Amino acid sequence: MDEFEATRALGALAQPTRLAVFRLLVREGPAGLPAGEVAARLGVQPATLSFHLAQLERAGLLAARRQSRQILYAADFAAMGALVGFLLDDCCHGHPEVCAGLDAAEERAGRAAAKVEV
């Protein structure tokens, strides 16, 4: 991931509704959810949700696929991993004490990614 892509992804997540949508879809895993279900769970109007889904998709954080008459949205776990990797690339150079707590987070992220790949 380059700086432009990271800025675009972080900008998309810097809005409360979009962050809530993304977190919900991460919890749901690769199966994703139909837009109507996302709207219902988050209490967001469908037109508003459509705007936010488009922003997240444009930022490369979501994948959409048609299933029958519905469009399912799912988090793009590869993009999420690339974003986290980008943020951690320059972390702690020369100051390992700053990153002491990141090992557990990195391990958790690895376990979550392994579950998704199964």
Biopython code that builds the backbone (N, CA, C, O; Angstrom):
import numpy as np
from Bio.PDB.StructureBuilder import StructureBuilder

atoms = [
    (1, "MET", "N", (0.853, -1.172, 0.000)),
    (1, "MET", "CA", (0.000, 0.000, 0.000)),
    (1, "MET", "C", (0.898, 1.235, 0.000)),
    (1, "MET", "O", (1.879, 1.311, 0.740)),
    (2, "ASP", "N", (0.546, 2.180, -0.831)),
    (2, "ASP", "CA", (1.336, 3.407, -0.858)),
    (2, "ASP", "C", (0.651, 4.494, -0.019)),
    (2, "ASP", "O", (-0.434, 4.294, 0.527)),
    (3, "GLU", "N", (1.308, 5.626, 0.062)),
    (3, "GLU", "CA", (0.807, 6.711, 0.912)),
    (3, "GLU", "C", (-0.555, 7.225, 0.440)),
    (3, "GLU", "O", (-1.420, 7.526, 1.263)),
    (4, "PHE", "N", (-0.751, 7.327, -0.863)),
    (4, "PHE", "CA", (-2.029, 7.793, -1.396)),
    (4, "PHE", "C", (-3.161, 6.847, -0.999)),
    (4, "PHE", "O", (-4.212, 7.291, -0.536)),
    (5, "GLU", "N", (-2.946, 5.547, -1.182)),
    (5, "GLU", "CA", (-3.976, 4.557, -0.834)),
    (5, "GLU", "C", (-4.267, 4.573, 0.661)),
    (5, "GLU", "O", (-5.425, 4.476, 1.069)),
    (6, "ALA", "N", (-3.228, 4.696, 1.479)),
    (6, "ALA", "CA", (-3.421, 4.739, 2.931)),
    (6, "ALA", "C", (-4.214, 5.973, 3.334)),
    (6, "ALA", "O", (-5.106, 5.895, 4.179)),
    (7, "THR", "N", (-3.891, 7.104, 2.735)),
    (7, "THR", "CA", (-4.618, 8.339, 3.038)),
    (7, "THR", "C", (-6.082, 8.213, 2.650)),
    (7, "THR", "O", (-6.964, 8.647, 3.391)),
    (8, "ARG", "N", (-6.340, 7.623, 1.496)),
    (8, "ARG", "CA", (-7.718, 7.431, 1.039)),
    (8, "ARG", "C", (-8.481, 6.501, 1.988)),
    (8, "ARG", "O", (-9.629, 6.777, 2.338)),
    (9, "ALA", "N", (-7.851, 5.407, 2.402)),
    (9, "ALA", "CA", (-8.508, 4.460, 3.309)),
    (9, "ALA", "C", (-8.755, 5.084, 4.678)),
    (9, "ALA", "O", (-9.847, 4.961, 5.231)),
    (10, "LEU", "N", (-7.753, 5.747, 5.218)),
    (10, "LEU", "CA", (-7.915, 6.374, 6.535)),
    (10, "LEU", "C", (-8.954, 7.488, 6.486)),
    (10, "LEU", "O", (-9.716, 7.671, 7.435)),
    (11, "GLY", "N", (-8.987, 8.227, 5.387)),
    (11, "GLY", "CA", (-10.000, 9.271, 5.233)),
    (11, "GLY", "C", (-11.403, 8.687, 5.223)),
    (11, "GLY", "O", (-12.322, 9.253, 5.815)),
    (12, "ALA", "N", (-11.568, 7.558, 4.554)),
    (12, "ALA", "CA", (-12.880, 6.910, 4.510)),
    (12, "ALA", "C", (-13.306, 6.436, 5.894)),
    (12, "ALA", "O", (-14.486, 6.494, 6.238)),
    (13, "LEU", "N", (-12.359, 5.973, 6.678)),
    (13, "LEU", "CA", (-12.675, 5.468, 8.021)),
    (13, "LEU", "C", (-12.812, 6.585, 9.055)),
    (13, "LEU", "O", (-13.219, 6.330, 10.188)),
    (14, "ALA", "N", (-12.480, 7.806, 8.679)),
    (14, "ALA", "CA", (-12.500, 8.925, 9.623)),
    (14, "ALA", "C", (-13.884, 9.554, 9.734)),
    (14, "ALA", "O", (-14.004, 10.752, 9.992)),
    (15, "GLN", "N", (-14.904, 8.770, 9.546)),
    (15, "GLN", "CA", (-16.286, 9.234, 9.657)),
    (15, "GLN", "C", (-17.029, 8.176, 10.464)),
    (15, "GLN", "O", (-16.934, 6.992, 10.142)),
    (16, "PRO", "N", (-17.762, 8.564, 11.500)),
    (16, "PRO", "CA", (-18.350, 7.578, 12.426)),
    (16, "PRO", "C", (-19.226, 6.508, 11.777)),
    (16, "PRO", "O", (-19.114, 5.335, 12.131)),
    (17, "THR", "N", (-20.083, 6.879, 10.847)),
    (17, "THR", "CA", (-20.954, 5.869, 10.230)),
    (17, "THR", "C", (-20.139, 4.894, 9.399)),
    (17, "THR", "O", (-20.362, 3.685, 9.462)),
    (18, "ARG", "N", (-19.198, 5.410, 8.622)),
    (18, "ARG", "CA", (-18.374, 4.512, 7.800)),
    (18, "ARG", "C", (-17.526, 3.594, 8.666)),
    (18, "ARG", "O", (-17.355, 2.419, 8.342)),
    (19, "LEU", "N", (-16.998, 4.118, 9.757)),
    (19, "LEU", "CA", (-16.217, 3.274, 10.665)),
    (19, "LEU", "C", (-17.101, 2.177, 11.250)),
    (19, "LEU", "O", (-16.672, 1.028, 11.350)),
    (20, "ALA", "N", (-18.328, 2.516, 11.636)),
    (20, "ALA", "CA", (-19.259, 1.513, 12.176)),
    (20, "ALA", "C", (-19.596, 0.461, 11.123)),
    (20, "ALA", "O", (-19.656, -0.728, 11.436)),
    (21, "VAL", "N", (-19.814, 0.883, 9.889)),
    (21, "VAL", "CA", (-20.104, -0.055, 8.796)),
    (21, "VAL", "C", (-18.929, -1.001, 8.596)),
    (21, "VAL", "O", (-19.103, -2.217, 8.509)),
    (22, "PHE", "N", (-17.735, -0.432, 8.525)),
    (22, "PHE", "CA", (-16.551, -1.254, 8.291)),
    (22, "PHE", "C", (-16.347, -2.255, 9.425)),
    (22, "PHE", "O", (-16.065, -3.427, 9.174)),
    (23, "ARG", "N", (-16.486, -1.805, 10.660)),
    (23, "ARG", "CA", (-16.298, -2.710, 11.804)),
    (23, "ARG", "C", (-17.345, -3.827, 11.800)),
    (23, "ARG", "O", (-17.021, -4.976, 12.099)),
    (24, "LEU", "N", (-18.583, -3.502, 11.468)),
    (24, "LEU", "CA", (-19.629, -4.520, 11.381)),
    (24, "LEU", "C", (-19.271, -5.552, 10.314)),
    (24, "LEU", "O", (-19.395, -6.754, 10.547)),
    (25, "LEU", "N", (-18.832, -5.091, 9.157)),
    (25, "LEU", "CA", (-18.499, -6.027, 8.083)),
    (25, "LEU", "C", (-17.254, -6.845, 8.399)),
    (25, "LEU", "O", (-17.147, -7.992, 7.965)),
    (26, "VAL", "N", (-16.325, -6.285, 9.135)),
    (26, "VAL", "CA", (-15.161, -7.066, 9.583)),
    (26, "VAL", "C", (-15.633, -8.186, 10.504)),
    (26, "VAL", "O", (-15.185, -9.325, 10.379)),
    (27, "ARG", "N", (-16.532, -7.867, 11.426)),
    (27, "ARG", "CA", (-17.055, -8.901, 12.346)),
    (27, "ARG", "C", (-17.787, -10.001, 11.588)),
    (27, "ARG", "O", (-17.738, -11.164, 11.988)),
    (28, "GLU", "N", (-18.460, -9.650, 10.509)),
    (28, "GLU", "CA", (-19.238, -10.632, 9.743)),
    (28, "GLU", "C", (-18.366, -11.552, 8.901)),
    (28, "GLU", "O", (-18.821, -12.616, 8.480)),
    (29, "GLY", "N", (-17.137, -11.167, 8.651)),
    (29, "GLY", "CA", (-16.237, -12.022, 7.889)),
    (29, "GLY", "C", (-16.475, -11.938, 6.398)),
    (29, "GLY", "O", (-17.191, -11.054, 5.929)),
    (30, "PRO", "N", (-15.879, -12.854, 5.648)),
    (30, "PRO", "CA", (-15.919, -12.774, 4.184)),
    (30, "PRO", "C", (-17.308, -12.975, 3.580)),
    (30, "PRO", "O", (-17.533, -12.592, 2.432)),
    (31, "ALA", "N", (-18.231, -13.557, 4.316)),
    (31, "ALA", "CA", (-19.585, -13.743, 3.782)),
    (31, "ALA", "C", (-20.273, -12.402, 3.561)),
    (31, "ALA", "O", (-21.070, -12.256, 2.634)),
    (32, "GLY", "N", (-19.970, -11.429, 4.403)),
    (32, "GLY", "CA", (-20.551, -10.102, 4.259)),
    (32, "GLY", "C", (-22.022, -10.057, 4.620)),
    (32, "GLY", "O", (-22.575, -11.004, 5.181)),
    (33, "LEU", "N", (-22.639, -8.941, 4.288)),
    (33, "LEU", "CA", (-24.054, -8.718, 4.580)),
    (33, "LEU", "C", (-24.695, -7.935, 3.440)),
    (33, "LEU", "O", (-24.024, -7.165, 2.753)),
    (34, "PRO", "N", (-25.999, -8.138, 3.242)),
    (34, "PRO", "CA", (-26.706, -7.281, 2.291)),
    (34, "PRO", "C", (-26.816, -5.863, 2.862)),
    (34, "PRO", "O", (-26.833, -5.671, 4.078)),
    (35, "ALA", "N", (-26.890, -4.890, 1.979)),
    (35, "ALA", "CA", (-26.958, -3.494, 2.405)),
    (35, "ALA", "C", (-28.132, -3.252, 3.352)),
    (35, "ALA", "O", (-27.996, -2.512, 4.326)),
    (36, "GLY", "N", (-29.266, -3.859, 3.080)),
    (36, "GLY", "CA", (-30.438, -3.673, 3.939)),
    (36, "GLY", "C", (-30.199, -4.138, 5.365)),
    (36, "GLY", "O", (-30.665, -3.509, 6.315)),
    (37, "GLU", "N", (-29.480, -5.228, 5.512)),
    (37, "GLU", "CA", (-29.154, -5.749, 6.841)),
    (37, "GLU", "C", (-28.192, -4.810, 7.564)),
    (37, "GLU", "O", (-28.337, -4.568, 8.762)),
    (38, "VAL", "N", (-27.221, -4.287, 6.839)),
    (38, "VAL", "CA", (-26.285, -3.325, 7.433)),
    (38, "VAL", "C", (-27.064, -2.109, 7.922)),
    (38, "VAL", "O", (-26.856, -1.644, 9.042)),
    (39, "ALA", "N", (-27.960, -1.594, 7.083)),
    (39, "ALA", "CA", (-28.766, -0.423, 7.447)),
    (39, "ALA", "C", (-29.601, -0.700, 8.692)),
    (39, "ALA", "O", (-29.671, 0.131, 9.598)),
    (40, "ALA", "N", (-30.232, -1.868, 8.732)),
    (40, "ALA", "CA", (-31.081, -2.210, 9.875)),
    (40, "ALA", "C", (-30.272, -2.342, 11.159)),
    (40, "ALA", "O", (-30.679, -1.835, 12.204)),
    (41, "ARG", "N", (-29.143, -3.013, 11.090)),
    (41, "ARG", "CA", (-28.333, -3.220, 12.297)),
    (41, "ARG", "C", (-27.763, -1.923, 12.850)),
    (41, "ARG", "O", (-27.616, -1.765, 14.062)),
    (42, "LEU", "N", (-27.442, -0.996, 11.951)),
    (42, "LEU", "CA", (-26.821, 0.252, 12.403)),
    (42, "LEU", "C", (-27.817, 1.396, 12.541)),
    (42, "LEU", "O", (-27.462, 2.477, 13.009)),
    (43, "GLY", "N", (-29.059, 1.162, 12.138)),
    (43, "GLY", "CA", (-30.063, 2.218, 12.231)),
    (43, "GLY", "C", (-29.771, 3.392, 11.312)),
    (43, "GLY", "O", (-29.961, 4.550, 11.686)),
    (44, "VAL", "N", (-29.307, 3.085, 10.104)),
    (44, "VAL", "CA", (-28.947, 4.111, 9.125)),
    (44, "VAL", "C", (-29.954, 4.053, 7.979)),
    (44, "VAL", "O", (-30.344, 2.968, 7.547)),
    (45, "GLN", "N", (-30.371, 5.206, 7.491)),
    (45, "GLN", "CA", (-31.276, 5.260, 6.347)),
    (45, "GLN", "C", (-30.596, 4.640, 5.124)),
    (45, "GLN", "O", (-29.403, 4.859, 4.915)),
    (46, "PRO", "N", (-31.329, 3.873, 4.316)),
    (46, "PRO", "CA", (-30.726, 3.215, 3.151)),
    (46, "PRO", "C", (-29.980, 4.160, 2.205)),
    (46, "PRO", "O", (-28.898, 3.817, 1.728)),
    (47, "ALA", "N", (-30.532, 5.333, 1.927)),
    (47, "ALA", "CA", (-29.851, 6.265, 1.017)),
    (47, "ALA", "C", (-28.531, 6.742, 1.615)),
    (47, "ALA", "O", (-27.530, 6.868, 0.910)),
    (48, "THR", "N", (-28.539, 7.004, 2.909)),
    (48, "THR", "CA", (-27.316, 7.429, 3.598)),
    (48, "THR", "C", (-26.295, 6.306, 3.578)),
    (48, "THR", "O", (-25.113, 6.533, 3.320)),
    (49, "LEU", "N", (-26.759, 5.090, 3.853)),
    (49, "LEU", "CA", (-25.856, 3.943, 3.855)),
    (49, "LEU", "C", (-25.240, 3.736, 2.476)),
    (49, "LEU", "O", (-24.050, 3.445, 2.364)),
    (50, "SER", "N", (-26.033, 3.883, 1.445)),
    (50, "SER", "CA", (-25.537, 3.706, 0.084)),
    (50, "SER", "C", (-24.361, 4.640, -0.191)),
    (50, "SER", "O", (-23.369, 4.232, -0.795)),
    (51, "PHE", "N", (-24.470, 5.879, 0.249)),
    (51, "PHE", "CA", (-23.380, 6.845, 0.091)),
    (51, "PHE", "C", (-22.127, 6.362, 0.816)),
    (51, "PHE", "O", (-21.030, 6.394, 0.259)),
    (52, "HIS", "N", (-22.294, 5.916, 2.058)),
    (52, "HIS", "CA", (-21.143, 5.485, 2.853)),
    (52, "HIS", "C", (-20.517, 4.203, 2.301)),
    (52, "HIS", "O", (-19.294, 4.066, 2.299)),
    (53, "LEU", "N", (-21.336, 3.274, 1.838)),
    (53, "LEU", "CA", (-20.800, 2.051, 1.232)),
    (53, "LEU", "C", (-19.975, 2.390, -0.009)),
    (53, "LEU", "O", (-18.911, 1.813, -0.232)),
    (54, "ALA", "N", (-20.470, 3.321, -0.808)),
    (54, "ALA", "CA", (-19.734, 3.726, -2.011)),
    (54, "ALA", "C", (-18.385, 4.345, -1.644)),
    (54, "ALA", "O", (-17.384, 4.098, -2.316)),
    (55, "GLN", "N", (-18.358, 5.142, -0.587)),
    (55, "GLN", "CA", (-17.101, 5.758, -0.150)),
    (55, "GLN", "C", (-16.102, 4.693, 0.299)),
    (55, "GLN", "O", (-14.922, 4.757, -0.048)),
    (56, "LEU", "N", (-16.572, 3.721, 1.064)),
    (56, "LEU", "CA", (-15.688, 2.647, 1.538)),
    (56, "LEU", "C", (-15.209, 1.776, 0.379)),
    (56, "LEU", "O", (-14.057, 1.342, 0.350)),
    (57, "GLU", "N", (-16.098, 1.528, -0.564)),
    (57, "GLU", "CA", (-15.711, 0.723, -1.727)),
    (57, "GLU", "C", (-14.684, 1.483, -2.575)),
    (57, "GLU", "O", (-13.706, 0.897, -3.040)),
    (58, "ARG", "N", (-14.907, 2.776, -2.772)),
    (58, "ARG", "CA", (-13.968, 3.604, -3.537)),
    (58, "ARG", "C", (-12.598, 3.647, -2.866)),
    (58, "ARG", "O", (-11.573, 3.746, -3.541)),
    (59, "ALA", "N", (-12.583, 3.573, -1.542)),
    (59, "ALA", "CA", (-11.316, 3.589, -0.799)),
    (59, "ALA", "C", (-10.633, 2.224, -0.811)),
    (59, "ALA", "O", (-9.520, 2.083, -0.304)),
    (60, "GLY", "N", (-11.291, 1.221, -1.387)),
    (60, "GLY", "CA", (-10.691, -0.106, -1.490)),
    (60, "GLY", "C", (-10.850, -0.962, -0.248)),
    (60, "GLY", "O", (-10.172, -1.979, -0.105)),
    (61, "LEU", "N", (-11.741, -0.560, 0.655)),
    (61, "LEU", "CA", (-11.898, -1.293, 1.910)),
    (61, "LEU", "C", (-13.030, -2.312, 1.889)),
    (61, "LEU", "O", (-13.111, -3.163, 2.774)),
    (62, "LEU", "N", (-13.901, -2.236, 0.894)),
    (62, "LEU", "CA", (-15.032, -3.161, 0.779)),
    (62, "LEU", "C", (-15.049, -3.796, -0.598)),
    (62, "LEU", "O", (-14.551, -3.238, -1.576)),
    (63, "ALA", "N", (-15.634, -4.971, -0.641)),
    (63, "ALA", "CA", (-15.916, -5.638, -1.910)),
    (63, "ALA", "C", (-17.418, -5.876, -1.966)),
    (63, "ALA", "O", (-18.028, -6.265, -0.970)),
    (64, "ALA", "N", (-18.006, -5.646, -3.119)),
    (64, "ALA", "CA", (-19.440, -5.866, -3.302)),
    (64, "ALA", "C", (-19.630, -6.977, -4.325)),
    (64, "ALA", "O", (-18.893, -7.073, -5.306)),
    (65, "ARG", "N", (-20.630, -7.811, -4.077)),
    (65, "ARG", "CA", (-20.943, -8.856, -5.052)),
    (65, "ARG", "C", (-22.456, -9.075, -5.073)),
    (65, "ARG", "O", (-23.132, -8.975, -4.049)),
    (66, "ARG", "N", (-22.952, -9.367, -6.240)),
    (66, "ARG", "CA", (-24.388, -9.592, -6.396)),
    (66, "ARG", "C", (-24.698, -11.048, -6.063)),
    (66, "ARG", "O", (-24.005, -11.967, -6.500)),
    (67, "GLN", "N", (-25.750, -11.232, -5.286)),
    (67, "GLN", "CA", (-26.256, -12.570, -4.993)),
    (67, "GLN", "C", (-27.765, -12.504, -5.184)),
    (67, "GLN", "O", (-28.485, -11.927, -4.369)),
    (68, "SER", "N", (-28.219, -13.091, -6.250)),
    (68, "SER", "CA", (-29.622, -13.039, -6.610)),
    (68, "SER", "C", (-30.023, -11.572, -6.796)),
    (68, "SER", "O", (-29.472, -10.890, -7.660)),
    (69, "ARG", "N", (-30.965, -11.088, -6.005)),
    (69, "ARG", "CA", (-31.417, -9.700, -6.147)),
    (69, "ARG", "C", (-30.774, -8.761, -5.137)),
    (69, "ARG", "O", (-31.137, -7.587, -5.066)),
    (70, "GLN", "N", (-29.834, -9.259, -4.365)),
    (70, "GLN", "CA", (-29.185, -8.433, -3.346)),
    (70, "GLN", "C", (-27.731, -8.178, -3.704)),
    (70, "GLN", "O", (-27.106, -8.936, -4.446)),
    (71, "ILE", "N", (-27.216, -7.095, -3.159)),
    (71, "ILE", "CA", (-25.783, -6.845, -3.237)),
    (71, "ILE", "C", (-25.227, -7.044, -1.838)),
    (71, "ILE", "O", (-25.649, -6.395, -0.882)),
    (72, "LEU", "N", (-24.264, -7.961, -1.743)),
    (72, "LEU", "CA", (-23.617, -8.228, -0.460)),
    (72, "LEU", "C", (-22.324, -7.436, -0.392)),
    (72, "LEU", "O", (-21.574, -7.349, -1.364)),
    (73, "TYR", "N", (-22.082, -6.864, 0.772)),
    (73, "TYR", "CA", (-20.852, -6.109, 1.010)),
    (73, "TYR", "C", (-20.029, -6.845, 2.049)),
    (73, "TYR", "O", (-20.561, -7.343, 3.042)),
    (74, "ALA", "N", (-18.734, -6.909, 1.814)),
    (74, "ALA", "CA", (-17.818, -7.560, 2.757)),
    (74, "ALA", "C", (-16.553, -6.718, 2.867)),
    (74, "ALA", "O", (-16.142, -6.056, 1.914)),
    (75, "ALA", "N", (-15.952, -6.757, 4.038)),
    (75, "ALA", "CA", (-14.676, -6.076, 4.230)),
    (75, "ALA", "C", (-13.627, -6.746, 3.355)),
    (75, "ALA", "O", (-13.634, -7.965, 3.187)),
    (76, "ASP", "N", (-12.743, -5.956, 2.809)),
    (76, "ASP", "CA", (-11.616, -6.484, 2.044)),
    (76, "ASP", "C", (-10.472, -6.675, 3.036)),
    (76, "ASP", "O", (-9.772, -5.726, 3.387)),
    (77, "PHE", "N", (-10.296, -7.908, 3.479)),
    (77, "PHE", "CA", (-9.320, -8.193, 4.534)),
    (77, "PHE", "C", (-7.885, -7.998, 4.060)),
    (77, "PHE", "O", (-7.010, -7.656, 4.855)),
    (78, "ALA", "N", (-7.638, -8.212, 2.777)),
    (78, "ALA", "CA", (-6.291, -7.965, 2.253)),
    (78, "ALA", "C", (-5.967, -6.475, 2.327)),
    (78, "ALA", "O", (-4.854, -6.096, 2.690)),
    (79, "ALA", "N", (-6.937, -5.633, 1.982)),
    (79, "ALA", "CA", (-6.727, -4.183, 2.052)),
    (79, "ALA", "C", (-6.550, -3.738, 3.498)),
    (79, "ALA", "O", (-5.715, -2.882, 3.792)),
    (80, "MET", "N", (-7.336, -4.319, 4.397)),
    (80, "MET", "CA", (-7.200, -3.974, 5.813)),
    (80, "MET", "C", (-5.809, -4.360, 6.312)),
    (80, "MET", "O", (-5.166, -3.585, 7.020)),
    (81, "GLY", "N", (-5.346, -5.546, 5.948)),
    (81, "GLY", "CA", (-4.012, -5.982, 6.347)),
    (81, "GLY", "C", (-2.928, -5.088, 5.768)),
    (81, "GLY", "O", (-1.939, -4.784, 6.436)),
    (82, "ALA", "N", (-3.121, -4.665, 4.511)),
    (82, "ALA", "CA", (-2.144, -3.769, 3.880)),
    (82, "ALA", "C", (-2.102, -2.425, 4.592)),
    (82, "ALA", "O", (-1.032, -1.837, 4.753)),
    (83, "LEU", "N", (-3.259, -1.939, 5.017)),
    (83, "LEU", "CA", (-3.307, -0.662, 5.738)),
    (83, "LEU", "C", (-2.600, -0.770, 7.084)),
    (83, "LEU", "O", (-1.807, 0.099, 7.444)),
    (84, "VAL", "N", (-2.885, -1.827, 7.816)),
    (84, "VAL", "CA", (-2.218, -2.034, 9.110)),
    (84, "VAL", "C", (-0.714, -2.183, 8.893)),
    (84, "VAL", "O", (0.083, -1.614, 9.639)),
    (85, "GLY", "N", (-0.331, -2.938, 7.886)),
    (85, "GLY", "CA", (1.088, -3.098, 7.581)),
    (85, "GLY", "C", (1.751, -1.773, 7.247)),
    (85, "GLY", "O", (2.864, -1.496, 7.694)),
    (86, "PHE", "N", (1.065, -0.954, 6.460)),
    (86, "PHE", "CA", (1.590, 0.362, 6.108)),
    (86, "PHE", "C", (1.819, 1.196, 7.368)),
    (86, "PHE", "O", (2.849, 1.855, 7.505)),
    (87, "LEU", "N", (0.853, 1.163, 8.284)),
    (87, "LEU", "CA", (0.969, 1.954, 9.510)),
    (87, "LEU", "C", (2.093, 1.457, 10.403)),
    (87, "LEU", "O", (2.715, 2.244, 11.116)),
    (88, "LEU", "N", (2.357, 0.159, 10.370)),
    (88, "LEU", "CA", (3.380, -0.409, 11.248)),
    (88, "LEU", "C", (4.770, -0.449, 10.618)),
    (88, "LEU", "O", (5.755, -0.690, 11.316)),
    (89, "ASP", "N", (4.862, -0.216, 9.313)),
    (89, "ASP", "CA", (6.152, -0.307, 8.626)),
    (89, "ASP", "C", (7.251, 0.509, 9.288)),
    (89, "ASP", "O", (8.370, 0.024, 9.451)),
    (90, "ASP", "N", (6.951, 1.706, 9.658)),
    (90, "ASP", "CA", (7.971, 2.594, 10.223)),
    (90, "ASP", "C", (7.897, 2.668, 11.739)),
    (90, "ASP", "O", (8.544, 3.515, 12.356)),
    (91, "CYS", "N", (7.124, 1.798, 12.329)),
    (91, "CYS", "CA", (6.890, 1.856, 13.767)),
    (91, "CYS", "C", (8.132, 1.481, 14.565)),
    (91, "CYS", "O", (8.784, 0.471, 14.302)),
    (92, "CYS", "N", (8.432, 2.298, 15.518)),
    (92, "CYS", "CA", (9.363, 1.953, 16.592)),
    (92, "CYS", "C", (10.822, 1.846, 16.186)),
    (92, "CYS", "O", (11.619, 1.312, 16.957)),
    (93, "HIS", "N", (11.199, 2.319, 15.039)),
    (93, "HIS", "CA", (12.608, 2.215, 14.645)),
    (93, "HIS", "C", (13.484, 2.881, 15.695)),
    (93, "HIS", "O", (13.426, 4.092, 15.906)),
    (94, "GLY", "N", (14.279, 2.074, 16.331)),
    (94, "GLY", "CA", (15.185, 2.571, 17.356)),
    (94, "GLY", "C", (14.556, 2.746, 18.721)),
    (94, "GLY", "O", (15.245, 3.116, 19.673)),
    (95, "HIS", "N", (13.259, 2.488, 18.840)),
    (95, "HIS", "CA", (12.571, 2.643, 20.123)),
    (95, "HIS", "C", (11.636, 1.455, 20.366)),
    (95, "HIS", "O", (10.417, 1.625, 20.341)),
    (96, "PRO", "N", (12.174, 0.269, 20.597)),
    (96, "PRO", "CA", (11.328, -0.922, 20.740)),
    (96, "PRO", "C", (10.339, -0.832, 21.900)),
    (96, "PRO", "O", (9.301, -1.493, 21.870)),
    (97, "GLU", "N", (10.635, -0.037, 22.909)),
    (97, "GLU", "CA", (9.719, 0.072, 24.052)),
    (97, "GLU", "C", (8.377, 0.685, 23.639)),
    (97, "GLU", "O", (7.358, 0.427, 24.280)),
    (98, "VAL", "N", (8.370, 1.478, 22.593)),
    (98, "VAL", "CA", (7.136, 2.102, 22.121)),
    (98, "VAL", "C", (6.176, 1.049, 21.572)),
    (98, "VAL", "O", (4.960, 1.192, 21.698)),
    (99, "CYS", "N", (6.709, 0.013, 20.976)),
    (99, "CYS", "CA", (5.886, -1.006, 20.322)),
    (99, "CYS", "C", (5.640, -2.235, 21.190)),
    (99, "CYS", "O", (5.169, -3.256, 20.689)),
    (100, "ALA", "N", (5.944, -2.156, 22.459)),
    (100, "ALA", "CA", (5.822, -3.329, 23.331)),
    (100, "ALA", "C", (4.435, -3.955, 23.271)),
    (100, "ALA", "O", (4.325, -5.181, 23.275)),
    (101, "GLY", "N", (3.392, -3.170, 23.215)),
    (101, "GLY", "CA", (2.034, -3.703, 23.198)),
    (101, "GLY", "C", (1.566, -4.170, 21.838)),
    (101, "GLY", "O", (0.498, -4.772, 21.731)),
    (102, "LEU", "N", (2.330, -3.912, 20.802)),
    (102, "LEU", "CA", (1.890, -4.270, 19.458)),
    (102, "LEU", "C", (2.019, -5.751, 19.149)),
    (102, "LEU", "O", (1.330, -6.260, 18.265)),
    (103, "ASP", "N", (2.892, -6.448, 19.863)),
    (103, "ASP", "CA", (3.055, -7.881, 19.597)),
    (103, "ASP", "C", (1.746, -8.630, 19.807)),
    (103, "ASP", "O", (1.374, -9.473, 18.991)),
    (104, "ALA", "N", (1.046, -8.328, 20.899)),
    (104, "ALA", "CA", (-0.228, -8.999, 21.174)),
    (104, "ALA", "C", (-1.262, -8.636, 20.113)),
    (104, "ALA", "O", (-2.020, -9.497, 19.668)),
    (105, "ALA", "N", (-1.298, -7.374, 19.706)),
    (105, "ALA", "CA", (-2.247, -6.950, 18.677)),
    (105, "ALA", "C", (-1.938, -7.620, 17.343)),
    (105, "ALA", "O", (-2.845, -8.032, 16.620)),
    (106, "GLU", "N", (-0.662, -7.723, 17.028)),
    (106, "GLU", "CA", (-0.251, -8.364, 15.779)),
    (106, "GLU", "C", (-0.632, -9.848, 15.800)),
    (106, "GLU", "O", (-1.082, -10.391, 14.791)),
    (107, "GLU", "N", (-0.454, -10.488, 16.933)),
    (107, "GLU", "CA", (-0.820, -11.899, 17.064)),
    (107, "GLU", "C", (-2.328, -12.071, 16.899)),
    (107, "GLU", "O", (-2.773, -12.989, 16.210)),
    (108, "ARG", "N", (-3.119, -11.192, 17.528)),
    (108, "ARG", "CA", (-4.574, -11.232, 17.404)),
    (108, "ARG", "C", (-4.987, -11.054, 15.947)),
    (108, "ARG", "O", (-5.856, -11.769, 15.448)),
    (109, "ALA", "N", (-4.362, -10.103, 15.273)),
    (109, "ALA", "CA", (-4.680, -9.857, 13.864)),
    (109, "ALA", "C", (-4.334, -11.077, 13.016)),
    (109, "ALA", "O", (-5.068, -11.415, 12.087)),
    (110, "GLY", "N", (-3.233, -11.732, 13.326)),
    (110, "GLY", "CA", (-2.843, -12.936, 12.600)),
    (110, "GLY", "C", (-3.839, -14.060, 12.789)),
    (110, "GLY", "O", (-4.163, -14.770, 11.837)),
    (111, "ARG", "N", (-4.331, -14.233, 14.016)),
    (111, "ARG", "CA", (-5.343, -15.264, 14.281)),
    (111, "ARG", "C", (-6.634, -14.945, 13.536)),
    (111, "ARG", "O", (-7.262, -15.839, 12.969)),
    (112, "ALA", "N", (-7.028, -13.678, 13.534)),
    (112, "ALA", "CA", (-8.254, -13.282, 12.837)),
    (112, "ALA", "C", (-8.119, -13.526, 11.340)),
    (112, "ALA", "O", (-9.055, -14.008, 10.703)),
    (113, "ALA", "N", (-6.966, -13.197, 10.778)),
    (113, "ALA", "CA", (-6.743, -13.407, 9.344)),
    (113, "ALA", "C", (-6.759, -14.894, 9.014)),
    (113, "ALA", "O", (-7.274, -15.291, 7.968)),
    (114, "ALA", "N", (-6.203, -15.715, 9.891)),
    (114, "ALA", "CA", (-6.192, -17.164, 9.660)),
    (114, "ALA", "C", (-7.613, -17.713, 9.639)),
    (114, "ALA", "O", (-7.918, -18.606, 8.849)),
    (115, "LYS", "N", (-8.484, -17.190, 10.497)),
    (115, "LYS", "CA", (-9.880, -17.638, 10.510)),
    (115, "LYS", "C", (-10.566, -17.291, 9.197)),
    (115, "LYS", "O", (-11.371, -18.071, 8.689)),
    (116, "VAL", "N", (-10.252, -16.134, 8.654)),
    (116, "VAL", "CA", (-10.866, -15.687, 7.408)),
    (116, "VAL", "C", (-10.425, -16.549, 6.244)),
    (116, "VAL", "O", (-11.220, -16.820, 5.344)),
    (117, "GLU", "N", (-9.174, -16.987, 6.240)),
    (117, "GLU", "CA", (-8.639, -17.782, 5.135)),
    (117, "GLU", "C", (-9.193, -19.190, 5.103)),
    (117, "GLU", "O", (-9.143, -19.838, 4.057)),
    (118, "VAL", "N", (-9.714, -19.685, 6.201)),
    (118, "VAL", "CA", (-10.207, -21.058, 6.263)),
    (118, "VAL", "C", (-11.395, -21.275, 5.409)),
    (118, "VAL", "O", (-11.924, -22.386, 5.358)),
]
sb = StructureBuilder()
sb.init_structure("model")
sb.init_model(0)
sb.init_chain("A")
sb.init_seg("    ")
for serial, (resi, resn, name, xyz) in enumerate(atoms, 1):
    if name == "N":
        sb.init_residue(resn, " ", resi, " ")
    sb.init_atom(name, np.array(xyz, "f"), 0.0, 1.0, " ", f" {name:<3s}", serial, name[0])
structure = sb.get_structure()
